[in-house]
Amino acid sequence: MATDPDTLAYPPRGLSRDEAARYIGVGTTKFDQMVADRRMPRPKRIDGRLVWDRLQIDAAFSDLPEDVRANPLDRMFEKRTEMEDPSVVQARVLAKLDALRKQPSKKPRDR
């Protein structure tokens, strides 16, 4: 009896070591380190095969701390956005002109 191919597209629940590492975006060595230090779950054993539960990996990945360091690309984008905003540019120019007006005038030196 032939079975029809599965026409549903869904991710597998169980992942191999390589698939699990790829799923979270790291190499297998880093994934092994994360399993060893309990940042990622331990696998389940199905007969002689080790399989990681995708749902447990999702939960562990969600628990990882976020990077609090500023991303240099974000800073560049923010500066670019400010420079492109005419009201910000105009405010800076007016502030500089105002500061220049308040400075005492310099007289040219005699040579």
Biopython code that builds the backbone (N, CA, C, O; Angstrom):
import numpy as np
from Bio.PDB.StructureBuilder import StructureBuilder

atoms = [
    (1, "MET", "N", (0.834, -1.171, 0.000)),
    (1, "MET", "CA", (0.000, 0.000, 0.000)),
    (1, "MET", "C", (0.881, 1.237, 0.000)),
    (1, "MET", "O", (1.671, 1.452, 0.919)),
    (2, "ALA", "N", (0.740, 2.034, -1.022)),
    (2, "ALA", "CA", (1.552, 3.243, -1.147)),
    (2, "ALA", "C", (0.898, 4.383, -0.378)),
    (2, "ALA", "O", (-0.326, 4.515, -0.356)),
    (3, "THR", "N", (1.720, 5.191, 0.241)),
    (3, "THR", "CA", (1.190, 6.353, 0.951)),
    (3, "THR", "C", (1.410, 7.595, 0.097)),
    (3, "THR", "O", (2.414, 7.727, -0.603)),
    (4, "ASP", "N", (0.451, 8.487, 0.177)),
    (4, "ASP", "CA", (0.587, 9.747, -0.552)),
    (4, "ASP", "C", (1.620, 10.617, 0.151)),
    (4, "ASP", "O", (1.735, 10.580, 1.376)),
    (5, "PRO", "N", (2.368, 11.397, -0.615)),
    (5, "PRO", "CA", (3.338, 12.288, 0.034)),
    (5, "PRO", "C", (2.620, 13.343, 0.873)),
    (5, "PRO", "O", (1.515, 13.775, 0.545)),
    (6, "ASP", "N", (3.258, 13.735, 1.938)),
    (6, "ASP", "CA", (2.695, 14.754, 2.836)),
    (6, "ASP", "C", (2.733, 16.105, 2.134)),
    (6, "ASP", "O", (3.802, 16.580, 1.751)),
    (7, "THR", "N", (1.581, 16.715, 1.968)),
    (7, "THR", "CA", (1.521, 17.982, 1.243)),
    (7, "THR", "C", (1.578, 19.184, 2.171)),
    (7, "THR", "O", (1.640, 20.317, 1.695)),
    (8, "LEU", "N", (1.560, 18.972, 3.481)),
    (8, "LEU", "CA", (1.641, 20.087, 4.426)),
    (8, "LEU", "C", (3.098, 20.523, 4.591)),
    (8, "LEU", "O", (4.015, 19.702, 4.609)),
    (9, "ALA", "N", (3.276, 21.797, 4.705)),
    (9, "ALA", "CA", (4.624, 22.320, 4.943)),
    (9, "ALA", "C", (4.699, 22.746, 6.403)),
    (9, "ALA", "O", (4.047, 23.708, 6.809)),
    (10, "TYR", "N", (5.473, 22.048, 7.168)),
    (10, "TYR", "CA", (5.626, 22.385, 8.578)),
    (10, "TYR", "C", (7.032, 22.008, 9.020)),
    (10, "TYR", "O", (7.632, 21.085, 8.471)),
    (11, "PRO", "N", (7.555, 22.717, 10.009)),
    (11, "PRO", "CA", (8.895, 22.380, 10.487)),
    (11, "PRO", "C", (8.853, 21.110, 11.329)),
    (11, "PRO", "O", (7.862, 20.853, 12.012)),
    (12, "PRO", "N", (9.897, 20.330, 11.288)),
    (12, "PRO", "CA", (9.923, 19.116, 12.107)),
    (12, "PRO", "C", (10.001, 19.465, 13.592)),
    (12, "PRO", "O", (10.589, 20.477, 13.973)),
    (13, "ARG", "N", (9.410, 18.626, 14.412)),
    (13, "ARG", "CA", (9.459, 18.851, 15.866)),
    (13, "ARG", "C", (10.834, 18.448, 16.410)),
    (13, "ARG", "O", (11.387, 19.125, 17.277)),
    (14, "GLY", "N", (11.375, 17.352, 15.899)),
    (14, "GLY", "CA", (12.679, 16.875, 16.343)),
    (14, "GLY", "C", (13.766, 17.282, 15.373)),
    (14, "GLY", "O", (13.617, 17.141, 14.159)),
    (15, "LEU", "N", (14.874, 17.793, 15.923)),
    (15, "LEU", "CA", (15.981, 18.266, 15.087)),
    (15, "LEU", "C", (17.260, 17.513, 15.439)),
    (15, "LEU", "O", (17.514, 17.204, 16.602)),
    (16, "SER", "N", (18.049, 17.229, 14.427)),
    (16, "SER", "CA", (19.374, 16.662, 14.673)),
    (16, "SER", "C", (20.267, 17.758, 15.265)),
    (16, "SER", "O", (19.882, 18.926, 15.325)),
    (17, "ARG", "N", (21.441, 17.365, 15.692)),
    (17, "ARG", "CA", (22.391, 18.332, 16.254)),
    (17, "ARG", "C", (22.709, 19.437, 15.245)),
    (17, "ARG", "O", (22.681, 20.619, 15.588)),
    (18, "ASP", "N", (23.008, 19.056, 14.013)),
    (18, "ASP", "CA", (23.321, 20.045, 12.979)),
    (18, "ASP", "C", (22.128, 20.957, 12.706)),
    (18, "ASP", "O", (22.283, 22.171, 12.578)),
    (19, "GLU", "N", (20.935, 20.362, 12.618)),
    (19, "GLU", "CA", (19.727, 21.152, 12.361)),
    (19, "GLU", "C", (19.433, 22.105, 13.518)),
    (19, "GLU", "O", (19.056, 23.256, 13.299)),
    (20, "ALA", "N", (19.604, 21.625, 14.737)),
    (20, "ALA", "CA", (19.336, 22.452, 15.915)),
    (20, "ALA", "C", (20.296, 23.637, 15.972)),
    (20, "ALA", "O", (19.887, 24.761, 16.264)),
    (21, "ALA", "N", (21.559, 23.383, 15.695)),
    (21, "ALA", "CA", (22.547, 24.475, 15.692)),
    (21, "ALA", "C", (22.207, 25.485, 14.607)),
    (21, "ALA", "O", (22.224, 26.692, 14.848)),
    (22, "ARG", "N", (21.907, 25.003, 13.439)),
    (22, "ARG", "CA", (21.549, 25.879, 12.322)),
    (22, "ARG", "C", (20.261, 26.653, 12.638)),
    (22, "ARG", "O", (20.128, 27.819, 12.267)),
    (23, "TYR", "N", (19.331, 26.007, 13.314)),
    (23, "TYR", "CA", (18.044, 26.610, 13.652)),
    (23, "TYR", "C", (18.217, 27.866, 14.507)),
    (23, "TYR", "O", (17.489, 28.844, 14.343)),
    (24, "ILE", "N", (19.197, 27.828, 15.429)),
    (24, "ILE", "CA", (19.397, 29.026, 16.263)),
    (24, "ILE", "C", (20.506, 29.934, 15.738)),
    (24, "ILE", "O", (20.783, 30.982, 16.320)),
    (25, "GLY", "N", (21.133, 29.531, 14.646)),
    (25, "GLY", "CA", (22.088, 30.413, 13.995)),
    (25, "GLY", "C", (23.513, 30.334, 14.497)),
    (25, "GLY", "O", (24.258, 31.311, 14.411)),
    (26, "VAL", "N", (23.902, 29.184, 15.020)),
    (26, "VAL", "CA", (25.282, 29.007, 15.475)),
    (26, "VAL", "C", (25.840, 27.731, 14.862)),
    (26, "VAL", "O", (25.109, 26.927, 14.284)),
    (27, "GLY", "N", (27.142, 27.565, 14.998)),
    (27, "GLY", "CA", (27.781, 26.339, 14.548)),
    (27, "GLY", "C", (27.599, 25.223, 15.561)),
    (27, "GLY", "O", (27.142, 25.459, 16.679)),
    (28, "THR", "N", (27.956, 24.013, 15.169)),
    (28, "THR", "CA", (27.748, 22.872, 16.058)),
    (28, "THR", "C", (28.625, 22.924, 17.304)),
    (28, "THR", "O", (28.211, 22.472, 18.371)),
    (29, "THR", "N", (29.826, 23.465, 17.180)),
    (29, "THR", "CA", (30.692, 23.576, 18.354)),
    (29, "THR", "C", (30.088, 24.517, 19.382)),
    (29, "THR", "O", (30.063, 24.199, 20.571)),
    (30, "LYS", "N", (29.603, 25.667, 18.943)),
    (30, "LYS", "CA", (28.966, 26.619, 19.855)),
    (30, "LYS", "C", (27.694, 26.012, 20.438)),
    (30, "LYS", "O", (27.404, 26.196, 21.620)),
    (31, "PHE", "N", (26.936, 25.290, 19.616)),
    (31, "PHE", "CA", (25.714, 24.649, 20.116)),
    (31, "PHE", "C", (26.053, 23.636, 21.204)),
    (31, "PHE", "O", (25.373, 23.571, 22.229)),
    (32, "ASP", "N", (27.105, 22.844, 20.984)),
    (32, "ASP", "CA", (27.538, 21.875, 22.011)),
    (32, "ASP", "C", (27.898, 22.582, 23.308)),
    (32, "ASP", "O", (27.553, 22.104, 24.389)),
    (33, "GLN", "N", (28.595, 23.724, 23.213)),
    (33, "GLN", "CA", (28.937, 24.498, 24.414)),
    (33, "GLN", "C", (27.678, 24.979, 25.126)),
    (33, "GLN", "O", (27.591, 24.935, 26.353)),
    (34, "MET", "N", (26.702, 25.438, 24.341)),
    (34, "MET", "CA", (25.466, 25.947, 24.934)),
    (34, "MET", "C", (24.654, 24.830, 25.601)),
    (34, "MET", "O", (23.996, 25.069, 26.613)),
    (35, "VAL", "N", (24.694, 23.623, 25.046)),
    (35, "VAL", "CA", (24.034, 22.482, 25.687)),
    (35, "VAL", "C", (24.775, 22.137, 26.975)),
    (35, "VAL", "O", (24.152, 21.873, 28.003)),
    (36, "ALA", "N", (26.103, 22.141, 26.918)),
    (36, "ALA", "CA", (26.903, 21.798, 28.096)),
    (36, "ALA", "C", (26.689, 22.781, 29.242)),
    (36, "ALA", "O", (26.648, 22.377, 30.404)),
    (37, "ASP", "N", (26.551, 24.078, 28.924)),
    (37, "ASP", "CA", (26.354, 25.058, 30.006)),
    (37, "ASP", "C", (24.870, 25.364, 30.259)),
    (37, "ASP", "O", (24.528, 26.329, 30.943)),
    (38, "ARG", "N", (24.011, 24.527, 29.695)),
    (38, "ARG", "CA", (22.560, 24.554, 29.948)),
    (38, "ARG", "C", (21.821, 25.763, 29.368)),
    (38, "ARG", "O", (20.693, 26.048, 29.769)),
    (39, "ARG", "N", (22.451, 26.475, 28.427)),
    (39, "ARG", "CA", (21.713, 27.539, 27.749)),
    (39, "ARG", "C", (20.776, 26.955, 26.703)),
    (39, "ARG", "O", (19.781, 27.582, 26.338)),
    (40, "MET", "N", (21.087, 25.766, 26.222)),
    (40, "MET", "CA", (20.218, 25.032, 25.312)),
    (40, "MET", "C", (19.861, 23.702, 25.980)),
    (40, "MET", "O", (20.623, 23.193, 26.802)),
    (41, "PRO", "N", (18.689, 23.136, 25.623)),
    (41, "PRO", "CA", (18.241, 21.903, 26.276)),
    (41, "PRO", "C", (19.068, 20.687, 25.853)),
    (41, "PRO", "O", (19.735, 20.685, 24.819)),
    (42, "ARG", "N", (18.995, 19.671, 26.685)),
    (42, "ARG", "CA", (19.634, 18.402, 26.346)),
    (42, "ARG", "C", (18.739, 17.671, 25.347)),
    (42, "ARG", "O", (17.535, 17.919, 25.296)),
    (43, "PRO", "N", (19.316, 16.779, 24.562)),
    (43, "PRO", "CA", (18.512, 16.064, 23.562)),
    (43, "PRO", "C", (17.687, 14.940, 24.179)),
    (43, "PRO", "O", (17.897, 14.534, 25.322)),
    (44, "LYS", "N", (16.753, 14.461, 23.388)),
    (44, "LYS", "CA", (16.006, 13.245, 23.715)),
    (44, "LYS", "C", (16.643, 12.111, 22.920)),
    (44, "LYS", "O", (17.218, 12.333, 21.854)),
    (45, "ARG", "N", (16.538, 10.906, 23.445)),
    (45, "ARG", "CA", (17.098, 9.759, 22.739)),
    (45, "ARG", "C", (15.958, 8.951, 22.138)),
    (45, "ARG", "O", (15.057, 8.497, 22.843)),
    (46, "ILE", "N", (16.014, 8.782, 20.837)),
    (46, "ILE", "CA", (15.064, 7.924, 20.133)),
    (46, "ILE", "C", (15.879, 6.770, 19.573)),
    (46, "ILE", "O", (16.593, 6.907, 18.579)),
    (47, "ASP", "N", (15.753, 5.629, 20.240)),
    (47, "ASP", "CA", (16.595, 4.465, 19.949)),
    (47, "ASP", "C", (18.057, 4.906, 20.060)),
    (47, "ASP", "O", (18.486, 5.287, 21.149)),
    (48, "GLY", "N", (18.822, 4.869, 18.996)),
    (48, "GLY", "CA", (20.224, 5.251, 19.077)),
    (48, "GLY", "C", (20.494, 6.672, 18.614)),
    (48, "GLY", "O", (21.648, 7.070, 18.456)),
    (49, "ARG", "N", (19.433, 7.434, 18.396)),
    (49, "ARG", "CA", (19.596, 8.763, 17.801)),
    (49, "ARG", "C", (19.267, 9.859, 18.819)),
    (49, "ARG", "O", (18.304, 9.732, 19.575)),
    (50, "LEU", "N", (20.062, 10.933, 18.841)),
    (50, "LEU", "CA", (19.797, 12.082, 19.690)),
    (50, "LEU", "C", (19.010, 13.115, 18.883)),
    (50, "LEU", "O", (19.377, 13.451, 17.757)),
    (51, "VAL", "N", (17.921, 13.611, 19.476)),
    (51, "VAL", "CA", (17.036, 14.544, 18.788)),
    (51, "VAL", "C", (16.676, 15.677, 19.751)),
    (51, "VAL", "O", (16.307, 15.438, 20.901)),
    (52, "TRP", "N", (16.789, 16.901, 19.265)),
    (52, "TRP", "CA", (16.439, 18.073, 20.070)),
    (52, "TRP", "C", (15.013, 18.498, 19.753)),
    (52, "TRP", "O", (14.605, 18.538, 18.592)),
    (53, "ASP", "N", (14.266, 18.814, 20.796)),
    (53, "ASP", "CA", (12.883, 19.261, 20.656)),
    (53, "ASP", "C", (12.883, 20.737, 20.246)),
    (53, "ASP", "O", (13.377, 21.594, 20.979)),
    (54, "ARG", "N", (12.327, 21.019, 19.076)),
    (54, "ARG", "CA", (12.312, 22.386, 18.554)),
    (54, "ARG", "C", (11.609, 23.351, 19.512)),
    (54, "ARG", "O", (12.030, 24.500, 19.643)),
    (55, "LEU", "N", (10.550, 22.903, 20.180)),
    (55, "LEU", "CA", (9.823, 23.786, 21.109)),
    (55, "LEU", "C", (10.671, 24.133, 22.329)),
    (55, "LEU", "O", (10.619, 25.260, 22.820)),
    (56, "GLN", "N", (11.450, 23.173, 22.820)),
    (56, "GLN", "CA", (12.361, 23.449, 23.934)),
    (56, "GLN", "C", (13.477, 24.395, 23.495)),
    (56, "GLN", "O", (13.906, 25.257, 24.262)),
    (57, "ILE", "N", (13.939, 24.230, 22.262)),
    (57, "ILE", "CA", (14.969, 25.130, 21.733)),
    (57, "ILE", "C", (14.408, 26.540, 21.618)),
    (57, "ILE", "O", (15.090, 27.510, 21.952)),
    (58, "ASP", "N", (13.159, 26.662, 21.144)),
    (58, "ASP", "CA", (12.527, 27.987, 21.064)),
    (58, "ASP", "C", (12.470, 28.647, 22.433)),
    (58, "ASP", "O", (12.791, 29.828, 22.566)),
    (59, "ALA", "N", (12.062, 27.895, 23.451)),
    (59, "ALA", "CA", (11.952, 28.452, 24.806)),
    (59, "ALA", "C", (13.328, 28.859, 25.337)),
    (59, "ALA", "O", (13.473, 29.929, 25.928)),
    (60, "ALA", "N", (14.330, 28.015, 25.132)),
    (60, "ALA", "CA", (15.685, 28.328, 25.607)),
    (60, "ALA", "C", (16.239, 29.542, 24.877)),
    (60, "ALA", "O", (16.895, 30.391, 25.481)),
    (61, "PHE", "N", (15.976, 29.624, 23.581)),
    (61, "PHE", "CA", (16.457, 30.766, 22.801)),
    (61, "PHE", "C", (15.802, 32.054, 23.291)),
    (61, "PHE", "O", (16.464, 33.088, 23.378)),
    (62, "SER", "N", (14.524, 32.002, 23.610)),
    (62, "SER", "CA", (13.822, 33.186, 24.130)),
    (62, "SER", "C", (14.389, 33.634, 25.464)),
    (62, "SER", "O", (14.351, 34.822, 25.783)),
    (63, "ASP", "N", (14.917, 32.695, 26.252)),
    (63, "ASP", "CA", (15.483, 33.028, 27.562)),
    (63, "ASP", "C", (16.891, 33.597, 27.488)),
    (63, "ASP", "O", (17.397, 34.106, 28.489)),
    (64, "LEU", "N", (17.541, 33.523, 26.326)),
    (64, "LEU", "CA", (18.888, 34.078, 26.204)),
    (64, "LEU", "C", (18.835, 35.592, 26.413)),
    (64, "LEU", "O", (17.880, 36.237, 25.980)),
    (65, "PRO", "N", (19.850, 36.170, 27.073)),
    (65, "PRO", "CA", (19.839, 37.620, 27.293)),
    (65, "PRO", "C", (20.029, 38.383, 25.988)),
    (65, "PRO", "O", (20.699, 37.916, 25.067)),
    (66, "GLU", "N", (19.433, 39.549, 25.931)),
    (66, "GLU", "CA", (19.611, 40.404, 24.758)),
    (66, "GLU", "C", (20.909, 41.176, 24.893)),
    (66, "GLU", "O", (21.374, 41.437, 26.002)),
    (67, "ASP", "N", (21.484, 41.537, 23.775)),
    (67, "ASP", "CA", (22.712, 42.323, 23.753)),
    (67, "ASP", "C", (22.357, 43.766, 24.080)),
    (67, "ASP", "O", (21.573, 44.395, 23.369)),
    (68, "VAL", "N", (22.939, 44.291, 25.163)),
    (68, "VAL", "CA", (22.622, 45.659, 25.562)),
    (68, "VAL", "C", (23.614, 46.666, 24.991)),
    (68, "VAL", "O", (23.445, 47.874, 25.158)),
    (69, "ARG", "N", (24.645, 46.168, 24.318)),
    (69, "ARG", "CA", (25.600, 47.094, 23.715)),
    (69, "ARG", "C", (24.960, 47.781, 22.524)),
    (69, "ARG", "O", (24.119, 47.212, 21.828)),
    (70, "ALA", "N", (25.374, 49.003, 22.311)),
    (70, "ALA", "CA", (24.840, 49.747, 21.169)),
    (70, "ALA", "C", (25.405, 49.166, 19.882)),
    (70, "ALA", "O", (26.601, 48.889, 19.782)),
    (71, "ASN", "N", (24.552, 48.989, 18.924)),
    (71, "ASN", "CA", (24.957, 48.497, 17.616)),
    (71, "ASN", "C", (25.445, 49.688, 16.795)),
    (71, "ASN", "O", (24.691, 50.645, 16.615)),
    (72, "PRO", "N", (26.688, 49.662, 16.289)),
    (72, "PRO", "CA", (27.191, 50.812, 15.524)),
    (72, "PRO", "C", (26.346, 51.124, 14.298)),
    (72, "PRO", "O", (26.246, 52.284, 13.897)),
    (73, "LEU", "N", (25.738, 50.109, 13.698)),
    (73, "LEU", "CA", (24.882, 50.371, 12.540)),
    (73, "LEU", "C", (23.628, 51.128, 12.952)),
    (73, "LEU", "O", (23.145, 51.980, 12.207)),
    (74, "ASP", "N", (23.095, 50.824, 14.138)),
    (74, "ASP", "CA", (21.933, 51.565, 14.631)),
    (74, "ASP", "C", (22.298, 53.032, 14.849)),
    (74, "ASP", "O", (21.534, 53.930, 14.497)),
    (75, "ARG", "N", (23.482, 53.264, 15.439)),
    (75, "ARG", "CA", (23.913, 54.651, 15.668)),
    (75, "ARG", "C", (24.071, 55.392, 14.356)),
    (75, "ARG", "O", (23.687, 56.558, 14.254)),
    (76, "MET", "N", (24.636, 54.730, 13.340)),
    (76, "MET", "CA", (24.803, 55.377, 12.034)),
    (76, "MET", "C", (23.440, 55.703, 11.433)),
    (76, "MET", "O", (23.252, 56.770, 10.849)),
    (77, "PHE", "N", (22.492, 54.783, 11.578)),
    (77, "PHE", "CA", (21.161, 55.012, 11.025)),
    (77, "PHE", "C", (20.477, 56.175, 11.740)),
    (77, "PHE", "O", (19.820, 57.001, 11.106)),
    (78, "GLU", "N", (20.636, 56.235, 13.085)),
    (78, "GLU", "CA", (20.020, 57.330, 13.829)),
    (78, "GLU", "C", (20.608, 58.670, 13.398)),
    (78, "GLU", "O", (19.871, 59.640, 13.213)),
    (79, "LYS", "N", (21.923, 58.731, 13.237)),
    (79, "LYS", "CA", (22.554, 59.986, 12.804)),
    (79, "LYS", "C", (22.077, 60.363, 11.409)),
    (79, "LYS", "O", (21.796, 61.528, 11.127)),
    (80, "ARG", "N", (21.990, 59.358, 10.543)),
    (80, "ARG", "CA", (21.549, 59.636, 9.174)),
    (80, "ARG", "C", (20.115, 60.157, 9.188)),
    (80, "ARG", "O", (19.783, 61.082, 8.447)),
    (81, "THR", "N", (19.274, 59.576, 10.015)),
    (81, "THR", "CA", (17.886, 60.000, 10.104)),
    (81, "THR", "C", (17.804, 61.436, 10.605)),
    (81, "THR", "O", (17.031, 62.242, 10.088)),
    (82, "GLU", "N", (18.616, 61.749, 11.622)),
    (82, "GLU", "CA", (18.621, 63.113, 12.133)),
    (82, "GLU", "C", (19.073, 64.085, 11.053)),
    (82, "GLU", "O", (18.484, 65.154, 10.891)),
    (83, "MET", "N", (20.119, 63.719, 10.311)),
    (83, "MET", "CA", (20.635, 64.626, 9.295)),
    (83, "MET", "C", (19.634, 64.812, 8.170)),
    (83, "MET", "O", (19.589, 65.882, 7.563)),
    (84, "GLU", "N", (18.839, 63.810, 7.881)),
    (84, "GLU", "CA", (17.867, 63.929, 6.812)),
    (84, "GLU", "C", (16.616, 64.682, 7.245)),
    (84, "GLU", "O", (15.862, 65.158, 6.397)),
    (85, "ASP", "N", (16.381, 64.798, 8.550)),
    (85, "ASP", "CA", (15.195, 65.487, 9.036)),
    (85, "ASP", "C", (15.465, 66.994, 8.983)),
    (85, "ASP", "O", (16.305, 67.484, 9.739)),
    (86, "PRO", "N", (14.784, 67.734, 8.120)),
    (86, "PRO", "CA", (15.067, 69.165, 7.958)),
    (86, "PRO", "C", (14.886, 69.965, 9.237)),
    (86, "PRO", "O", (15.622, 70.925, 9.464)),
    (87, "SER", "N", (13.928, 69.599, 10.078)),
    (87, "SER", "CA", (13.720, 70.367, 11.306)),
    (87, "SER", "C", (14.902, 70.216, 12.260)),
    (87, "SER", "O", (15.262, 71.167, 12.953)),
    (88, "VAL", "N", (15.509, 69.026, 12.302)),
    (88, "VAL", "CA", (16.677, 68.815, 13.161)),
    (88, "VAL", "C", (17.864, 69.601, 12.619)),
    (88, "VAL", "O", (18.580, 70.256, 13.376)),
    (89, "VAL", "N", (18.071, 69.534, 11.312)),
    (89, "VAL", "CA", (19.179, 70.267, 10.688)),
    (89, "VAL", "C", (18.990, 71.762, 10.896)),
    (89, "VAL", "O", (19.938, 72.466, 11.245)),
    (90, "GLN", "N", (17.782, 72.248, 10.688)),
    (90, "GLN", "CA", (17.507, 73.673, 10.851)),
    (90, "GLN", "C", (17.740, 74.101, 12.298)),
    (90, "GLN", "O", (18.310, 75.168, 12.530)),
    (91, "ALA", "N", (17.320, 73.307, 13.266)),
    (91, "ALA", "CA", (17.522, 73.641, 14.677)),
    (91, "ALA", "C", (19.004, 73.722, 15.008)),
    (91, "ALA", "O", (19.428, 74.616, 15.741)),
    (92, "ARG", "N", (19.798, 72.794, 14.474)),
    (92, "ARG", "CA", (21.240, 72.832, 14.730)),
    (92, "ARG", "C", (21.876, 74.073, 14.111)),
    (92, "ARG", "O", (22.698, 74.730, 14.750)),
    (93, "VAL", "N", (21.507, 74.396, 12.887)),
    (93, "VAL", "CA", (22.075, 75.564, 12.206)),
    (93, "VAL", "C", (21.710, 76.836, 12.975)),
    (93, "VAL", "O", (22.565, 77.694, 13.193)),
    (94, "LEU", "N", (20.465, 76.959, 13.379)),
    (94, "LEU", "CA", (20.036, 78.151, 14.119)),
    (94, "LEU", "C", (20.751, 78.246, 15.461)),
    (94, "LEU", "O", (21.116, 79.343, 15.884)),
    (95, "ALA", "N", (20.954, 77.129, 16.133)),
    (95, "ALA", "CA", (21.667, 77.138, 17.412)),
    (95, "ALA", "C", (23.120, 77.582, 17.215)),
    (95, "ALA", "O", (23.656, 78.334, 18.028)),
    (96, "LYS", "N", (23.752, 77.118, 16.137)),
    (96, "LYS", "CA", (25.134, 77.530, 15.869)),
    (96, "LYS", "C", (25.207, 79.011, 15.520)),
    (96, "LYS", "O", (26.120, 79.703, 15.970)),
    (97, "LEU", "N", (24.259, 79.510, 14.725)),
    (97, "LEU", "CA", (24.238, 80.938, 14.390)),
    (97, "LEU", "C", (24.031, 81.787, 15.630)),
    (97, "LEU", "O", (24.673, 82.824, 15.794)),
    (98, "ASP", "N", (23.143, 81.353, 16.494)),
    (98, "ASP", "CA", (22.888, 82.078, 17.734)),
    (98, "ASP", "C", (24.136, 82.114, 18.602)),
    (98, "ASP", "O", (24.454, 83.145, 19.196)),
    (99, "ALA", "N", (24.842, 80.994, 18.679)),
    (99, "ALA", "CA", (26.078, 80.944, 19.467)),
    (99, "ALA", "C", (27.139, 81.861, 18.870)),
    (99, "ALA", "O", (27.875, 82.517, 19.608)),
    (100, "LEU", "N", (27.225, 81.914, 17.543)),
    (100, "LEU", "CA", (28.198, 82.792, 16.890)),
    (100, "LEU", "C", (27.865, 84.264, 17.139)),
    (100, "LEU", "O", (28.777, 85.071, 17.321)),
    (101, "ARG", "N", (26.591, 84.631, 17.153)),
    (101, "ARG", "CA", (26.187, 86.021, 17.405)),
    (101, "ARG", "C", (26.540, 86.457, 18.813)),
    (101, "ARG", "O", (26.859, 87.623, 19.045)),
    (102, "LYS", "N", (26.484, 85.530, 19.749)),
    (102, "LYS", "CA", (26.752, 85.862, 21.148)),
    (102, "LYS", "C", (28.236, 85.968, 21.456)),
    (102, "LYS", "O", (28.611, 86.525, 22.488)),
    (103, "GLN", "N", (29.088, 85.445, 20.582)),
    (103, "GLN", "CA", (30.525, 85.522, 20.799)),
    (103, "GLN", "C", (30.996, 86.948, 20.545)),
    (103, "GLN", "O", (30.497, 87.619, 19.642)),
    (104, "PRO", "N", (31.970, 87.415, 21.351)),
    (104, "PRO", "CA", (32.514, 88.748, 21.083)),
    (104, "PRO", "C", (33.214, 88.762, 19.723)),
    (104, "PRO", "O", (33.871, 87.796, 19.337)),
    (105, "SER", "N", (33.060, 89.868, 19.014)),
    (105, "SER", "CA", (33.674, 89.959, 17.692)),
    (105, "SER", "C", (35.179, 90.093, 17.832)),
    (105, "SER", "O", (35.681, 90.723, 18.763)),
    (106, "LYS", "N", (35.889, 89.489, 16.892)),
    (106, "LYS", "CA", (37.345, 89.545, 16.888)),
    (106, "LYS", "C", (37.758, 90.615, 15.897)),
    (106, "LYS", "O", (37.315, 90.639, 14.748)),
    (107, "LYS", "N", (38.625, 91.502, 16.378)),
    (107, "LYS", "CA", (39.115, 92.550, 15.498)),
    (107, "LYS", "C", (40.327, 92.047, 14.745)),
    (107, "LYS", "O", (41.146, 91.329, 15.318)),
    (108, "PRO", "N", (40.468, 92.400, 13.482)),
    (108, "PRO", "CA", (41.650, 91.978, 12.723)),
    (108, "PRO", "C", (42.904, 92.620, 13.297)),
    (108, "PRO", "O", (42.877, 93.769, 13.738)),
    (109, "ARG", "N", (43.995, 91.877, 13.289)),
    (109, "ARG", "CA", (45.264, 92.392, 13.812)),
    (109, "ARG", "C", (45.943, 93.257, 12.753)),
    (109, "ARG", "O", (45.801, 93.040, 11.549)),
    (110, "ASP", "N", (46.677, 94.234, 13.244)),
    (110, "ASP", "CA", (47.500, 95.041, 12.352)),
    (110, "ASP", "C", (48.769, 94.268, 12.050)),
    (110, "ASP", "O", (49.367, 93.641, 12.924)),
    (111, "ARG", "N", (49.159, 94.332, 10.797)),
    (111, "ARG", "CA", (50.374, 93.610, 10.434)),
    (111, "ARG", "C", (51.437, 94.544, 10.054)),
    (111, "ARG", "O", (52.541, 94.117, 9.715)),
]
sb = StructureBuilder()
sb.init_structure("model")
sb.init_model(0)
sb.init_chain("A")
sb.init_seg("    ")
for serial, (resi, resn, name, xyz) in enumerate(atoms, 1):
    if name == "N":
        sb.init_residue(resn, " ", resi, " ")
    sb.init_atom(name, np.array(xyz, "f"), 0.0, 1.0, " ", f" {name:<3s}", serial, name[0])
structure = sb.get_structure()
